[in-house]
Amino acid sequence: MGSTNRKLDADVTAAIRKAVGRDFTNDSRLVELGIDSLAAVRLILTLIPESDSEIDLSDLVDLRTVGQFRHWIEQQVAL
């Protein structure tokens, strides 16, 4: 994992921890952490504030776990 990916991974972890106020794993379900679609959009805007590409928010429907959300963010940043 490159230093950019490690920083992004740390940023995602910090943003989610700030939003939910508790520990979690990649297997934690977003809904059980209280992250609904609006909260997910807020996290995305925090993590990717100046994206040059359009973000398809309909993808959020399929994201169930922190790991899936993390992977989706990594894909968006890589575009």
Kinemage of the C-alpha trace (Angstrom):
@kinemage 1
@onewidth
@group {chain A} dominant
@subgroup {mainchain}
@vectorlist {calphas} color= white
{ca met a 1} P 0.000 0.000 0.000
{ca gly a 2} L 1.517 3.340 -1.046
{ca ser a 3} L 1.787 6.342 1.223
{ca thr a 4} L -1.120 8.029 -0.588
{ca asn a 5} L -3.342 5.001 0.052
{ca arg a 6} L -2.276 4.856 3.702
{ca lys a 7} L -3.124 8.536 4.137
{ca leu a 8} L -6.491 8.060 2.457
{ca asp a 9} L -7.150 4.993 4.603
{ca ala a 10} L -6.299 6.992 7.737
{ca asp a 11} L -8.489 9.882 6.544
{ca val a 12} L -11.447 7.548 5.950
{ca thr a 13} L -10.998 5.974 9.382
{ca ala a 14} L -10.767 9.376 11.079
{ca ala a 15} L -13.817 10.764 9.257
{ca ile a 16} L -15.966 7.750 10.118
{ca arg a 17} L -14.764 7.701 13.726
{ca lys a 18} L -15.605 11.408 14.057
{ca ala a 19} L -19.054 10.807 12.550
{ca val a 20} L -19.969 7.793 14.681
{ca gly a 21} L -17.947 8.409 17.838
{ca arg a 22} L -16.998 4.783 18.387
{ca asp a 23} L -14.744 1.986 17.191
{ca phe a 24} L -15.560 -0.072 14.119
{ca thr a 25} L -14.021 -2.566 11.718
{ca asn a 26} L -14.157 -2.936 7.951
{ca asp a 27} L -16.944 -5.473 8.514
{ca ser a 28} L -19.072 -3.031 10.529
{ca arg a 29} L -22.361 -2.301 8.822
{ca leu a 30} L -22.839 1.373 7.996
{ca val a 31} L -26.480 1.364 9.056
{ca glu a 32} L -25.589 -0.131 12.446
{ca leu a 33} L -23.106 2.718 12.928
{ca gly a 34} L -25.837 5.227 12.145
{ca ile a 35} L -24.458 6.145 8.734
{ca asp a 36} L -27.416 6.653 6.427
{ca ser a 37} L -27.241 8.003 2.872
{ca leu a 38} L -27.095 11.638 4.012
{ca ala a 39} L -24.282 10.898 6.455
{ca ala a 40} L -22.454 8.983 3.707
{ca val a 41} L -22.731 11.986 1.375
{ca arg a 42} L -21.332 14.227 4.109
{ca leu a 43} L -18.414 11.845 4.586
{ca ile a 44} L -17.781 11.785 0.840
{ca leu a 45} L -17.753 15.582 0.668
{ca thr a 46} L -15.284 15.636 3.550
{ca leu a 47} L -13.020 13.035 1.970
{ca ile a 48} L -13.274 14.159 -1.671
{ca pro a 49} L -14.074 17.885 -1.464
{ca glu a 50} L -12.760 18.867 -4.882
{ca ser a 51} L -13.335 15.884 -7.095
{ca asp a 52} L -12.810 16.612 -10.785
{ca ser a 53} L -15.072 13.749 -11.771
{ca glu a 54} L -18.769 13.362 -11.190
{ca ile a 55} L -19.607 11.031 -8.358
{ca asp a 56} L -22.485 8.629 -8.930
{ca leu a 57} L -24.243 8.701 -5.582
{ca ser a 58} L -26.558 5.882 -6.660
{ca asp a 59} L -23.611 3.601 -5.856
{ca leu a 60} L -24.203 4.358 -2.174
{ca val a 61} L -27.219 2.063 -2.148
{ca asp a 62} L -24.934 -0.947 -2.595
{ca leu a 63} L -22.439 0.016 0.107
{ca arg a 64} L -23.231 -1.960 3.241
{ca thr a 65} L -20.001 -2.074 5.240
{ca val a 66} L -17.177 0.254 6.196
{ca gly a 67} L -14.854 -1.814 4.004
{ca gln a 68} L -17.104 -1.405 0.975
{ca phe a 69} L -17.361 2.339 1.640
{ca arg a 70} L -13.574 2.576 2.050
{ca his a 71} L -13.000 0.707 -1.235
{ca trp a 72} L -15.526 2.932 -3.049
{ca ile a 73} L -13.759 6.084 -1.789
{ca glu a 74} L -10.406 4.691 -2.968
{ca gln a 75} L -11.874 4.049 -6.420
{ca gln a 76} L -13.272 7.585 -6.641
{ca val a 77} L -9.949 9.145 -5.683
{ca ala a 78} L -8.143 6.993 -8.254
{ca leu a 79} L -10.310 8.341 -11.112
